[in-house]
């Protein structure tokens, strides 16, 4: 994540794995910037046996707004310092 410093880890409990195994899932994030968190979540869901059918966000920031593999509601403009 661009907003979190340091290494992050994502976990699914055994009950969560059982819940999504063999099912189609939708992944939703609030803001996508680099897409790193969404990519990690997709890999985790697929490893658990889920089929990711859609990746979505409320806002897409910067280059993420140009991606065609993510559905989003609005582009969040980047402000550049002068």
C-alpha positions, 0 to 999 in steps of 0.5 A, a space after each residue: 500500500 502506498 499509505 502504509 510503510 513497511 511490509 504487510 501480510 494478508 491472512 485468511 482464517 480456515 473458516 474464511 478459506 472454507 467459505 470462499 473455496 470454489 466460489 466466485 468472489 468480488 474484490 473491493 478496495 476503497 482506493 487503488 493507487 499502485 494496485 499492490 494490495 489488490 494484487 496480493 488479495 487476488 493471489 490470496 483468494 485464488 490460492 484459497 480456491 476462489 475464482 476472482 470474477 471482478 476487482 473494484 474500487 471506489 476511487 482509482 488514483 493516478 495510473 490505476 484509473 487507466 487500467 481496464 482490469 479494475 472497475 471504479 466509480 471515480 478517478 481521484 486526481 493527483 495534485 502535483 507540486 509546482 
